[in-house]
Amino acid sequence: MPRSVNHAASKARRKKTLKLAKGYFGRRKNVWTVAKNAVEKGLTYAYRDRRAKKREFRALWIVRINAACREQGVSYSQFMGKLNTSSLEINRKVLADLALNDPAGFKAIFDQVMNG
């Protein structure tokens, strides 16, 4: 009995991978073995960097908040310590946005946290 091969399914798998490789340069976009490796590596990087992005943004927010606090003569850790003991529920993302785009608003929050 001859070997049974599901060519439709294997062709669909290859087509799916080659579709993901669209826009790649050279043989990476149209040669199956090269494209398969390139797509696999790209998906690995995408998975890893979705998590790294969160770390990078948190670090950026901390830098911005620290710079705004230093202008007021206080370190980031002192400010965050007081903020955590205060009744204000405000996260780093919002604080960093205020520090960058609305210094007067950040100053108002800063004064409330440090004096309250």
Backbone torsions as a table, in degrees:
resi	resn	phi	psi	omega
1	MET	NA	132.5	-178.5
2	PRO	-69.8	156.8	-179.9
3	ARG	-70.2	135.6	179.6
4	SER	-90.9	129.6	-178.3
5	VAL	-126.9	127.5	177.6
6	ASN	-91.0	81.2	-174.4
7	HIS	-67.0	-33.0	-179.0
8	ALA	-61.1	-42.2	-178.2
9	ALA	-69.6	-43.7	-178.7
10	SER	-67.8	-35.2	177.7
11	LYS	-66.5	-39.9	178.9
12	ALA	-63.9	-39.0	177.9
13	ARG	-62.3	-46.6	180.0
14	ARG	-63.9	-41.0	-179.2
15	LYS	-62.5	-40.2	179.4
16	LYS	-62.4	-44.2	179.8
17	THR	-66.7	-42.8	179.4
18	LEU	-65.6	-30.7	176.1
19	LYS	-66.8	-38.4	177.2
20	LEU	-66.5	-26.3	-178.2
21	ALA	-85.6	1.9	-178.9
22	LYS	-59.5	132.5	-179.5
23	GLY	95.8	-9.8	176.1
24	TYR	-72.7	161.3	-174.6
25	PHE	-96.1	141.2	173.9
26	GLY	68.9	-142.2	-176.1
27	ARG	-71.0	-11.4	-179.0
28	ARG	-65.3	-20.5	-176.4
29	LYS	-93.8	-18.7	-173.3
30	ASN	-135.4	-5.8	176.8
31	VAL	-101.2	122.8	-170.2
32	TRP	-53.7	-51.8	-174.0
33	THR	-66.7	-38.0	179.7
34	VAL	-71.8	-44.4	-179.1
35	ALA	-63.2	-39.4	-179.8
36	LYS	-58.8	-46.0	179.4
37	ASN	-66.0	-42.1	-178.4
38	ALA	-64.8	-43.2	-179.4
39	VAL	-66.6	-42.1	179.6
40	GLU	-59.7	-45.0	179.7
41	LYS	-67.1	-40.3	178.8
42	GLY	-62.1	-40.8	178.7
43	LEU	-67.8	-34.0	176.4
44	THR	-64.4	-45.5	177.7
45	TYR	-62.2	-41.2	-179.0
46	ALA	-61.8	-43.8	179.3
47	TYR	-62.3	-47.6	-178.4
48	ARG	-62.5	-44.1	-172.0
49	ASP	-78.5	-17.9	172.2
50	ARG	-64.2	-31.6	177.0
51	ARG	-82.1	-38.5	179.5
52	ALA	-64.4	-33.9	-179.1
53	LYS	-57.9	-39.4	-180.0
54	LYS	-64.1	-41.1	177.8
55	ARG	-65.4	-42.1	-177.4
56	GLU	-64.8	-41.3	179.5
57	PHE	-68.0	-40.3	178.0
58	ARG	-60.7	-42.0	178.4
59	ALA	-62.9	-40.1	178.5
60	LEU	-63.7	-43.6	178.8
61	TRP	-61.2	-41.1	-179.1
62	ILE	-64.2	-41.2	178.6
63	VAL	-61.0	-44.1	-178.4
64	ARG	-67.2	-41.3	178.8
65	ILE	-66.6	-41.4	179.2
66	ASN	-60.9	-43.2	179.9
67	ALA	-62.1	-41.9	-179.9
68	ALA	-68.2	-36.5	178.8
69	CYS	-68.8	-39.9	-179.1
70	ARG	-62.7	-32.2	176.4
71	GLU	-63.4	-27.5	178.3
72	GLN	-90.9	-2.8	176.7
73	GLY	86.9	21.1	-179.3
74	VAL	-130.0	147.6	177.8
75	SER	-80.7	162.6	179.2
76	TYR	-58.9	-44.5	-175.2
77	SER	-67.1	-36.5	177.5
78	GLN	-64.8	-43.4	-179.9
79	PHE	-63.6	-46.6	-177.9
80	MET	-67.3	-33.9	176.1
81	GLY	-62.2	-44.3	178.5
82	LYS	-68.5	-37.7	-179.6
83	LEU	-62.9	-40.2	-179.4
84	ASN	-68.1	-30.1	178.5
85	THR	-85.5	-17.3	179.1
86	SER	-78.9	174.6	-178.6
87	SER	-85.7	-4.1	-178.7
88	LEU	-73.7	133.0	175.6
89	GLU	-110.7	87.2	-178.2
90	ILE	-135.2	134.1	-174.5
91	ASN	-93.4	172.7	-176.4
92	ARG	-65.8	-34.7	-179.1
93	LYS	-60.9	-46.8	-179.0
94	VAL	-69.5	-41.8	178.5
95	LEU	-60.3	-43.3	-180.0
96	ALA	-65.2	-38.8	178.8
97	ASP	-65.0	-42.3	177.2
98	LEU	-63.9	-42.9	-178.9
99	ALA	-61.2	-35.9	-177.3
100	LEU	-82.7	-45.9	-170.3
101	ASN	-103.2	-18.3	-178.2
102	ASP	-142.1	74.3	-177.9
103	PRO	-57.5	-34.0	179.4
104	ALA	-65.8	-40.5	177.5
105	GLY	-64.6	-42.1	177.4
106	PHE	-62.8	-40.7	-179.6
107	LYS	-62.1	-39.5	179.2
108	ALA	-63.7	-44.5	177.6
109	ILE	-64.5	-42.3	179.9
110	PHE	-58.1	-48.2	-179.2
111	ASP	-63.2	-40.6	179.5
112	GLN	-63.5	-40.4	-178.3
113	VAL	-70.7	-45.7	-174.7
114	MET	-73.5	-30.5	-177.7
115	ASN	-96.0	-19.8	-173.9
116	GLY	-97.3	NA	NA
